[in-house]
Amino acid sequence: MNYFKNHWYYWHTGNKLIAITSVILSTVTMWLLLVISSGFSIWGIIIAVVLDLNSFLLVFIYFVALRSHIPEVPDHYPAYFHFRDRADELIEKQFILPIMVAFFVSRLSSFCVEKLFRYNPQL
């Protein structure tokens, strides 16, 4: 894992051009993969790319603190009244899956951008 660092590593080590290019490449790649082809939200992707592993903290806060405040209704009500199930599905599709994909895509894009700038130092 020494080679596959995220964009924040390059930002904090002073390679801001690599970091910004990597974020743009990650966002565009995930936008093409998830938003256009699968109907995901662009906001979940932006949060996943920018926050990287810290975005798991948002999911943790939802499951620990917020989920218990969503009302749960008995099973004999129609499906559209099952607010907790619908909220869980929303969190899963719009946050958890983009976070997991962004973990790998951001590291791969950072690796590729870093290799490109290493072989072309005038860029």
PyMOL commands that set and color helices and strands:
alter all, ss='L'
color gray80, all
select helices_A, chain A and resi 7-12+16-38+42-69+79-81+83-119
alter helices_A, ss='H'
color red, helices_A
deselect
rebuild
show_as cartoon
